Amino acid sequence: MADITRRLGWRHLRGAPTAHIRHHRSGALVHDGTGLSFWFRPLTAALSEVPVDDRELAMTFHARTSDFQDVSVQATVTYRIADPAVAAARLDFSIDPDTGAWRGTPLDQLGTLLTETAQQHALDVLARTPLAAALVDGVAEVRERVAAGLGAEPRLPATGIEVVAVRVMALRPEPEVERALRTPAREQIQQEADRATYERRAVAVERERAIAENELASRIELARREEQLVEQRGTNARREAEEQAAADAVRAEAEAARSVKLAEAEATRSVGLAEAEAARTLKLAEAEAARSRQLARAEAEAAREVGEARAQAQAAWLRVHTEAGVDGTTTLRALTATRLAENLPRIDSVTVSPDVLTGLLAKLGGDAEGAR
């Protein structure tokens, strides 16, 4: 759409590079071309804007095959307006001088013309083709026939239209028919899949059997090698035991010889120690005996001297008593009291109560009076 600006009763139009502008004033062509920009008066101007870029026209229509099956066709036609002057003369591409919008719907008219023409040629092809062939080769045939029909259509050049390309995207039957057509293929695919599954399982079973046989052979070989290993270990153990026994024997002999030597040395040392101890004991015994004899002689000498001293003391004591005129009985009693006093235990202190003291004093007083 052209860009129109208002200024004090004048209008300024600025077209796009892909739009062909035709400006008539009072029936005369003033401006004609693409990407134009000019001032004009709206009361005397007649403007047309024809797009010259490539345009895509998508179309979908239904057709019927030779076996009376409905199909839908999806196609796209690419076209352009090759002669803008002819198109502007045949179709209403005039625009409003105030807004720049088309007064009519020229592109819808072109779309209707292209769609009806393409649909006519597609229906002609599909009407003579069965459904199975149409689904297999119908897309290419419909595209070629529609392209050839649009290229040979006289109305399109007369309108200034040029067809650039024709594309047919899909040709599909009714959903129920499509499901029915898919069923045999699906069954065949399923059968092939099942067969492939069975073959794969058979191959897997065969491989598992081969693996099991390999594992069994490996286990047998491993058992045989383990048996050899056990035998070798037994041989090694026996050899090690023999070598250990021989080493123990040698060690025992060396230990016995060393023990004998140690025993002999210990016996020799013990004999020496015993002899030395015996000699030392003998010396000590002799010294002790000599000392004991000396002590005994000294004690005997002392006892003799004490006895002689005591005897002399006793004799002197008796002699004193005899000279004093004391009879023999009194002397014997005194001597007995003396011996008894010597053998009595030692008394450190004596406690005399008043009663005992009174009795002793009374007894002493009585004895004194009797003596008088």
The 8 nearest C-alpha neighbors of each residue, nearest first, counted from 0:
[[1, 99, 100, 2, 48, 14, 101, 15],
 [2, 0, 14, 99, 13, 3, 12, 15],
 [1, 3, 13, 12, 99, 14, 0, 4],
 [4, 2, 12, 11, 99, 1, 98, 13],
 [5, 3, 11, 10, 12, 6, 2, 97],
 [4, 6, 10, 9, 11, 7, 3, 8],
 [5, 7, 9, 8, 10, 4, 11, 38],
 [8, 6, 9, 5, 10, 40, 4, 11],
 [9, 7, 6, 10, 40, 5, 41, 39],
 [10, 8, 6, 40, 7, 39, 5, 38],
 [11, 9, 5, 39, 38, 4, 6, 40],
 [10, 12, 38, 4, 3, 37, 39, 5],
 [13, 11, 3, 36, 37, 2, 38, 14],
 [12, 14, 36, 2, 1, 35, 3, 11],
 [13, 15, 34, 1, 35, 36, 12, 2],
 [14, 16, 34, 18, 17, 1, 33, 13],
 [15, 17, 34, 33, 18, 14, 19, 35],
 [18, 16, 15, 51, 52, 50, 33, 19],
 [17, 19, 50, 15, 33, 49, 16, 51],
 [18, 20, 33, 49, 32, 48, 50, 51],
 [21, 19, 48, 32, 31, 47, 33, 18],
 [20, 22, 31, 47, 30, 46, 48, 23],
 [23, 21, 46, 30, 29, 45, 28, 31],
 [24, 22, 28, 45, 27, 29, 26, 44],
 [25, 23, 44, 27, 26, 43, 45, 28],
 [24, 26, 27, 43, 23, 44, 45, 28],
 [27, 25, 24, 23, 28, 45, 44, 29],
 [26, 28, 23, 24, 25, 29, 22, 30],
 [29, 27, 23, 22, 30, 24, 26, 21],
 [28, 30, 22, 23, 27, 24, 31, 21],
 [29, 31, 22, 21, 28, 32, 23, 20],
 [30, 32, 21, 20, 22, 29, 28, 19],
 [31, 33, 19, 20, 35, 21, 30, 34],
 [34, 32, 19, 18, 16, 35, 20, 17],
 [33, 35, 16, 14, 15, 18, 36, 32],
 [34, 36, 14, 33, 13, 32, 37, 20],
 [35, 37, 13, 12, 14, 34, 11, 38],
 [36, 38, 12, 11, 35, 39, 13, 10],
 [39, 37, 11, 10, 12, 9, 40, 36],
 [38, 40, 10, 9, 41, 11, 37, 44],
 [39, 41, 9, 42, 43, 10, 44, 8],
 [42, 40, 44, 43, 96, 39, 10, 9],
 [41, 43, 40, 44, 45, 96, 39, 24],
 [44, 42, 24, 41, 40, 25, 45, 39],
 [43, 45, 24, 41, 23, 42, 40, 46],
 [44, 46, 23, 22, 24, 43, 47, 93],
 [47, 45, 22, 93, 21, 94, 44, 23],
 [46, 48, 93, 21, 92, 94, 20, 49],
 [47, 49, 20, 19, 92, 18, 93, 50],
 [48, 50, 19, 18, 83, 92, 51, 47],
 [51, 49, 18, 52, 17, 19, 48, 80],
 [50, 52, 80, 17, 18, 79, 49, 19],
 [53, 51, 17, 50, 79, 54, 80, 18],
 [54, 52, 79, 78, 77, 51, 55, 80],
 [53, 55, 78, 77, 79, 52, 56, 76],
 [56, 54, 77, 76, 57, 75, 78, 53],
 [55, 57, 76, 75, 77, 58, 54, 110],
 [58, 56, 75, 74, 55, 76, 59, 73],
 [57, 59, 74, 75, 73, 56, 114, 60],
 [60, 58, 73, 72, 74, 57, 71, 61],
 [59, 61, 72, 71, 58, 62, 73, 118],
 [62, 60, 71, 70, 72, 69, 63, 59],
 [61, 63, 70, 122, 69, 71, 64, 60],
 [64, 62, 69, 68, 67, 126, 70, 125],
 [63, 65, 126, 125, 67, 68, 129, 66],
 [64, 66, 129, 126, 127, 128, 67, 63],
 [67, 65, 64, 129, 68, 130, 63, 128],
 [68, 66, 64, 65, 63, 69, 129, 130],
 [69, 67, 64, 63, 66, 70, 130, 172],
 [68, 70, 63, 62, 172, 173, 67, 64],
 [69, 71, 172, 171, 62, 61, 63, 173],
 [72, 70, 61, 171, 170, 60, 62, 172],
 [71, 73, 170, 60, 59, 169, 61, 74],
 [72, 74, 59, 169, 168, 167, 58, 170],
 [75, 73, 167, 58, 166, 168, 57, 72],
 [74, 76, 57, 166, 56, 165, 58, 167],
 [77, 75, 165, 56, 55, 164, 78, 166],
 [76, 78, 55, 164, 163, 54, 162, 56],
 [79, 77, 162, 163, 54, 53, 161, 76],
 [78, 80, 53, 161, 160, 81, 52, 51],
 [81, 79, 160, 51, 159, 82, 161, 83],
 [80, 82, 159, 160, 161, 79, 83, 51],
 [81, 83, 159, 85, 84, 80, 86, 160],
 [84, 82, 86, 85, 87, 49, 80, 81],
 [83, 85, 87, 86, 82, 88, 159, 21],
 [84, 86, 88, 159, 87, 82, 83, 158],
 [87, 85, 83, 159, 89, 158, 88, 84],
 [88, 86, 84, 90, 85, 89, 92, 83],
 [87, 89, 85, 86, 90, 84, 91, 158],
 [90, 88, 86, 87, 158, 85, 91, 157],
 [91, 89, 87, 86, 88, 105, 92, 158],
 [90, 92, 93, 105, 103, 87, 89, 88],
 [93, 91, 47, 87, 48, 90, 105, 49],
 [94, 92, 47, 46, 91, 101, 102, 48],
 [95, 93, 101, 100, 99, 102, 47, 46],
 [94, 96, 99, 97, 98, 100, 102, 101],
 [97, 95, 99, 41, 98, 94, 46, 3],
 [96, 98, 95, 99, 3, 41, 10, 5],
 [99, 97, 95, 100, 96, 3, 2, 94],
 [98, 100, 95, 1, 94, 96, 0, 3],
 [101, 99, 94, 98, 95, 0, 102, 1],
 [102, 100, 94, 103, 93, 92, 95, 99],
 [101, 103, 94, 93, 95, 100, 104, 92],
 [104, 102, 101, 105, 91, 92, 93, 94],
 [105, 103, 107, 106, 108, 101, 102, 91],
 [104, 106, 108, 107, 91, 90, 103, 92],
 [107, 105, 109, 108, 104, 110, 111, 92],
 [108, 106, 110, 109, 105, 104, 111, 112],
 [107, 109, 105, 111, 106, 110, 112, 104],
 [108, 110, 106, 112, 107, 111, 113, 105],
 [111, 109, 107, 113, 108, 112, 114, 106],
 [110, 112, 108, 114, 109, 113, 115, 107],
 [111, 113, 109, 110, 115, 114, 116, 108],
 [114, 112, 110, 116, 111, 115, 117, 109],
 [115, 113, 111, 117, 116, 112, 110, 118],
 [116, 114, 118, 112, 117, 113, 111, 119],
 [115, 117, 113, 119, 114, 118, 112, 120],
 [118, 116, 114, 145, 120, 119, 115, 113],
 [119, 117, 121, 115, 116, 120, 114, 122],
 [118, 120, 116, 122, 117, 121, 115, 123],
 [119, 121, 123, 117, 122, 118, 145, 144],
 [122, 120, 118, 124, 123, 141, 119, 145],
 [121, 123, 125, 119, 124, 120, 62, 126],
 [122, 124, 120, 121, 126, 125, 119, 127],
 [123, 125, 121, 122, 126, 127, 120, 141],
 [126, 124, 128, 64, 122, 127, 123, 121],
 [125, 127, 64, 65, 123, 124, 128, 122],
 [126, 128, 65, 125, 124, 64, 129, 123],
 [129, 127, 125, 65, 64, 126, 133, 132],
 [130, 128, 65, 64, 66, 132, 131, 133],
 [131, 129, 133, 132, 64, 134, 68, 128],
 [130, 132, 134, 133, 129, 135, 128, 136],
 [133, 131, 135, 134, 129, 130, 136, 128],
 [134, 132, 137, 130, 135, 136, 131, 128],
 [133, 135, 131, 132, 137, 136, 130, 170],
 [134, 136, 132, 133, 137, 131, 138, 130],
 [137, 135, 133, 138, 132, 139, 134, 140],
 [136, 138, 133, 140, 134, 139, 141, 135],
 [137, 139, 141, 140, 136, 142, 167, 170],
 [138, 140, 142, 141, 137, 136, 143, 167],
 [141, 139, 137, 143, 142, 138, 144, 136],
 [140, 142, 144, 138, 121, 139, 143, 137],
 [143, 141, 139, 145, 140, 144, 167, 146],
 [144, 142, 146, 140, 141, 145, 147, 139],
 [143, 145, 147, 141, 146, 142, 148, 140],
 [144, 146, 148, 142, 117, 147, 120, 143],
 [147, 145, 143, 149, 144, 148, 165, 142],
 [146, 148, 150, 144, 145, 149, 143, 151],
 [147, 149, 145, 151, 150, 146, 144, 152],
 [150, 148, 152, 146, 151, 147, 145, 117],
 [149, 151, 147, 148, 152, 146, 162, 161],
 [150, 152, 148, 149, 147, 153, 146, 155],
 [151, 153, 149, 154, 150, 148, 155, 156],
 [154, 152, 155, 156, 151, 157, 150, 149],
 [155, 153, 157, 152, 156, 158, 160, 159],
 [154, 156, 160, 158, 157, 153, 152, 159],
 [157, 155, 159, 158, 160, 154, 153, 161],
 [156, 158, 154, 155, 159, 153, 85, 160],
 [157, 159, 155, 86, 156, 160, 89, 85],
 [158, 160, 82, 156, 86, 85, 157, 81],
 [161, 159, 80, 155, 156, 158, 81, 79],
 [160, 162, 79, 78, 81, 80, 163, 156],
 [163, 161, 78, 164, 77, 79, 160, 150],
 [162, 164, 78, 77, 161, 79, 165, 76],
 [165, 163, 77, 76, 162, 166, 78, 146],
 [164, 166, 76, 146, 75, 77, 142, 167],
 [167, 165, 75, 74, 142, 168, 76, 164],
 [166, 168, 74, 142, 73, 169, 138, 75],
 [169, 167, 73, 74, 166, 170, 138, 75],
 [170, 168, 73, 72, 167, 171, 138, 74],
 [169, 171, 72, 71, 138, 73, 70, 134],
 [170, 172, 71, 70, 169, 72, 173, 134],
 [173, 171, 70, 177, 69, 176, 71, 174],
 [172, 174, 176, 175, 177, 70, 69, 171],
 [173, 175, 177, 176, 178, 172, 171, 179],
 [176, 174, 178, 177, 173, 179, 172, 180],
 [177, 175, 179, 173, 178, 174, 180, 172],
 [176, 178, 174, 180, 179, 175, 172, 173],
 [179, 177, 181, 175, 176, 180, 174, 182],
 [180, 178, 176, 182, 181, 177, 175, 183],
 [181, 179, 177, 178, 182, 176, 183, 184],
 [180, 182, 178, 184, 179, 183, 185, 177],
 [181, 183, 185, 179, 184, 180, 186, 178],
 [184, 182, 186, 185, 181, 187, 180, 179],
 [183, 185, 187, 181, 186, 182, 188, 180],
 [184, 186, 188, 182, 183, 187, 189, 181],
 [187, 185, 189, 183, 184, 188, 182, 190],
 [188, 186, 190, 184, 189, 185, 183, 191],
 [187, 189, 185, 191, 186, 190, 184, 192],
 [190, 188, 192, 186, 187, 191, 185, 193],
 [191, 189, 193, 187, 192, 188, 194, 186],
 [190, 192, 194, 188, 189, 193, 195, 187],
 [191, 193, 189, 195, 190, 194, 196, 188],
 [194, 192, 196, 190, 195, 191, 189, 197],
 [195, 193, 191, 197, 196, 192, 190, 198],
 [194, 196, 192, 198, 193, 197, 199, 191],
 [195, 197, 193, 199, 194, 198, 192, 200],
 [198, 196, 200, 194, 199, 195, 201, 193],
 [199, 197, 201, 195, 200, 196, 202, 194],
 [198, 200, 196, 202, 197, 201, 195, 203],
 [199, 201, 203, 197, 202, 198, 204, 196],
 [202, 200, 198, 204, 203, 199, 197, 205],
 [201, 203, 199, 205, 200, 204, 206, 198],
 [202, 204, 200, 206, 201, 205, 199, 207],
 [205, 203, 207, 201, 206, 202, 200, 208],
 [206, 204, 202, 208, 203, 207, 201, 209],
 [205, 207, 209, 203, 208, 204, 210, 202],
 [206, 208, 210, 204, 209, 205, 211, 203],
 [209, 207, 211, 205, 206, 210, 204, 212],
 [210, 208, 206, 212, 207, 211, 213, 205],
 [209, 211, 207, 213, 208, 212, 206, 214],
 [212, 210, 214, 208, 213, 209, 207, 215],
 [213, 211, 215, 209, 214, 210, 216, 208],
 [214, 212, 210, 216, 211, 215, 217, 209],
 [213, 215, 217, 211, 212, 216, 210, 218],
 [216, 214, 218, 212, 217, 213, 211, 219],
 [217, 215, 213, 219, 218, 214, 212, 220],
 [216, 218, 214, 220, 215, 219, 221, 213],
 [217, 219, 221, 215, 216, 220, 222, 214],
 [220, 218, 222, 216, 221, 217, 215, 223],
 [219, 221, 223, 217, 218, 222, 216, 224],
 [220, 222, 218, 224, 219, 223, 217, 225],
 [223, 221, 225, 219, 224, 220, 218, 226],
 [224, 222, 226, 220, 225, 221, 219, 227],
 [223, 225, 227, 221, 226, 222, 228, 220],
 [224, 226, 228, 222, 223, 227, 221, 229],
 [227, 225, 229, 223, 228, 224, 222, 230],
 [228, 226, 224, 230, 225, 229, 231, 223],
 [227, 229, 225, 231, 226, 230, 232, 224],
 [230, 228, 232, 226, 231, 227, 225, 233],
 [231, 229, 233, 227, 232, 228, 234, 226],
 [230, 232, 228, 234, 233, 229, 235, 227],
 [231, 233, 235, 229, 230, 234, 236, 228],
 [234, 232, 236, 230, 235, 231, 237, 229],
 [235, 233, 231, 237, 236, 232, 238, 230],
 [234, 236, 232, 238, 233, 237, 239, 231],
 [235, 237, 233, 239, 234, 238, 232, 240],
 [238, 236, 240, 234, 239, 235, 233, 241],
 [239, 237, 235, 241, 240, 236, 234, 242],
 [238, 240, 236, 242, 237, 241, 243, 235],
 [241, 239, 243, 237, 238, 242, 244, 236],
 [242, 240, 244, 238, 243, 239, 237, 245],
 [241, 243, 239, 245, 244, 240, 246, 238],
 [242, 244, 240, 246, 241, 245, 239, 247],
 [245, 243, 247, 241, 246, 242, 240, 248],
 [246, 244, 248, 242, 247, 243, 241, 249],
 [245, 247, 243, 249, 244, 248, 250, 242],
 [248, 246, 250, 244, 245, 249, 251, 243],
 [249, 247, 251, 245, 250, 246, 244, 252],
 [248, 250, 252, 246, 251, 247, 253, 245],
 [249, 251, 247, 253, 248, 252, 254, 246],
 [252, 250, 254, 248, 253, 249, 247, 255],
 [253, 251, 255, 249, 254, 250, 248, 256],
 [252, 254, 250, 256, 251, 255, 257, 249],
 [253, 255, 251, 257, 252, 256, 258, 250],
 [256, 254, 258, 252, 257, 253, 251, 259],
 [257, 255, 259, 253, 258, 254, 252, 260],
 [256, 258, 254, 260, 255, 259, 261, 253],
 [257, 259, 255, 261, 256, 260, 262, 254],
 [260, 258, 262, 256, 261, 257, 255, 263],
 [259, 261, 257, 263, 258, 262, 264, 256],
 [260, 262, 258, 264, 259, 263, 265, 257],
 [263, 261, 265, 259, 264, 260, 266, 258],
 [262, 264, 266, 260, 265, 261, 267, 259],
 [265, 263, 261, 267, 262, 266, 268, 260],
 [264, 266, 262, 268, 263, 267, 269, 261],
 [267, 265, 269, 263, 268, 264, 262, 270],
 [268, 266, 264, 270, 269, 265, 263, 271],
 [267, 269, 265, 271, 266, 270, 272, 264],
 [268, 270, 266, 272, 271, 267, 265, 273],
 [271, 269, 273, 267, 272, 268, 266, 274],
 [272, 270, 268, 274, 269, 273, 275, 267],
 [271, 273, 269, 275, 270, 274, 276, 268],
 [274, 272, 270, 276, 271, 275, 277, 269],
 [273, 275, 277, 271, 276, 272, 270, 278],
 [274, 276, 272, 278, 273, 277, 279, 271],
 [275, 277, 273, 279, 278, 274, 280, 272],
 [278, 276, 280, 274, 279, 275, 273, 281],
 [277, 279, 281, 275, 276, 280, 274, 282],
 [278, 280, 276, 282, 281, 277, 275, 283],
 [281, 279, 277, 283, 282, 278, 276, 284],
 [282, 280, 284, 278, 283, 279, 277, 285],
 [281, 283, 279, 285, 280, 284, 286, 278],
 [282, 284, 280, 286, 281, 285, 287, 279],
 [285, 283, 287, 281, 286, 282, 280, 288],
 [284, 286, 288, 282, 287, 283, 281, 289],
 [285, 287, 283, 289, 284, 288, 282, 290],
 [286, 288, 284, 290, 289, 285, 291, 283],
 [289, 287, 291, 285, 290, 286, 284, 292],
 [288, 290, 292, 286, 291, 287, 285, 293],
 [289, 291, 293, 287, 288, 292, 294, 286],
 [292, 290, 288, 294, 293, 289, 287, 295],
 [291, 293, 295, 289, 290, 294, 288, 296],
 [294, 292, 290, 296, 291, 295, 297, 289],
 [293, 295, 297, 291, 292, 296, 298, 290],
 [294, 296, 292, 298, 297, 293, 299, 291],
 [297, 295, 299, 293, 294, 298, 300, 292],
 [296, 298, 294, 300, 295, 299, 301, 293],
 [299, 297, 301, 295, 300, 296, 302, 294],
 [300, 298, 302, 296, 301, 297, 295, 303],
 [299, 301, 297, 303, 298, 302, 296, 304],
 [300, 302, 298, 304, 303, 299, 305, 297],
 [303, 301, 305, 299, 304, 300, 298, 306],
 [304, 302, 306, 300, 301, 305, 299, 307],
 [303, 305, 301, 307, 302, 306, 308, 300],
 [306, 304, 308, 302, 303, 307, 301, 309],
 [307, 305, 309, 303, 308, 304, 310, 302],
 [306, 308, 310, 304, 309, 305, 311, 303],
 [309, 307, 305, 311, 306, 310, 304, 312],
 [308, 310, 312, 306, 311, 307, 313, 305],
 [311, 309, 307, 313, 312, 308, 306, 314],
 [310, 312, 314, 308, 309, 313, 307, 315],
 [313, 311, 309, 315, 310, 314, 316, 308],
 [314, 312, 316, 310, 315, 311, 309, 317],
 [313, 315, 311, 317, 316, 312, 318, 310],
 [316, 314, 318, 312, 313, 317, 311, 319],
 [315, 317, 313, 319, 318, 314, 312, 320],
 [318, 316, 314, 320, 319, 315, 313, 321],
 [317, 319, 315, 321, 316, 320, 314, 322],
 [320, 318, 316, 322, 317, 321, 315, 323],
 [319, 321, 323, 317, 322, 318, 325, 316],
 [322, 320, 318, 323, 324, 319, 325, 317],
 [321, 323, 319, 320, 324, 318, 325, 317],
 [322, 324, 320, 321, 325, 319, 318, 326],
 [325, 323, 321, 322, 326, 320, 319, 327],
 [326, 324, 320, 323, 321, 327, 329, 330],
 [325, 327, 328, 329, 324, 330, 321, 320],
 [328, 326, 330, 329, 331, 325, 321, 332],
 [329, 327, 331, 330, 326, 332, 325, 333],
 [330, 328, 332, 331, 327, 326, 333, 325],
 [329, 331, 327, 333, 328, 332, 334, 326],
 [330, 332, 334, 328, 329, 333, 327, 335],
 [333, 331, 329, 335, 334, 330, 336, 328],
 [332, 334, 336, 330, 335, 331, 337, 329],
 [333, 335, 331, 337, 332, 336, 330, 338],
 [336, 334, 332, 338, 337, 333, 339, 331],
 [335, 337, 339, 333, 338, 334, 340, 332],
 [336, 338, 340, 334, 335, 339, 333, 341],
 [339, 337, 341, 335, 340, 336, 334, 342],
 [338, 340, 336, 342, 337, 341, 335, 343],
 [341, 339, 337, 343, 338, 342, 336, 344],
 [340, 342, 338, 339, 343, 337, 344, 336],
 [341, 343, 339, 340, 338, 344, 337, 345],
 [344, 342, 340, 341, 339, 345, 346, 338],
 [345, 343, 346, 342, 341, 340, 347, 339],
 [344, 346, 347, 343, 342, 341, 348, 340],
 [347, 345, 348, 344, 349, 343, 340, 350],
 [346, 348, 345, 349, 344, 350, 343, 351],
 [347, 349, 346, 350, 345, 351, 344, 352],
 [350, 348, 351, 347, 346, 352, 345, 355],
 [349, 351, 352, 348, 355, 353, 356, 347],
 [352, 350, 349, 355, 356, 353, 354, 348],
 [351, 353, 355, 354, 356, 350, 357, 349],
 [354, 352, 356, 355, 357, 351, 358, 359],
 [355, 353, 357, 356, 352, 358, 351, 359],
 [354, 356, 358, 357, 352, 353, 359, 351],
 [357, 355, 353, 359, 354, 358, 360, 352],
 [356, 358, 354, 360, 355, 359, 353, 361],
 [357, 359, 355, 361, 356, 360, 362, 354],
 [360, 358, 362, 356, 361, 357, 363, 355],
 [361, 359, 363, 357, 362, 358, 364, 356],
 [360, 362, 364, 358, 359, 363, 357, 365],
 [361, 363, 359, 365, 364, 360, 358, 366],
 [364, 362, 360, 366, 365, 361, 359, 367],
 [363, 365, 361, 367, 362, 366, 360, 368],
 [366, 364, 362, 368, 367, 363, 369, 361],
 [365, 367, 369, 363, 368, 364, 362, 370],
 [368, 366, 364, 370, 365, 369, 363, 371],
 [369, 367, 371, 365, 370, 366, 364, 363],
 [370, 368, 366, 371, 367, 365, 364, 363],
 [371, 369, 367, 368, 366, 365, 364, 363],
 [370, 368, 369, 367, 366, 365, 364, 363]]
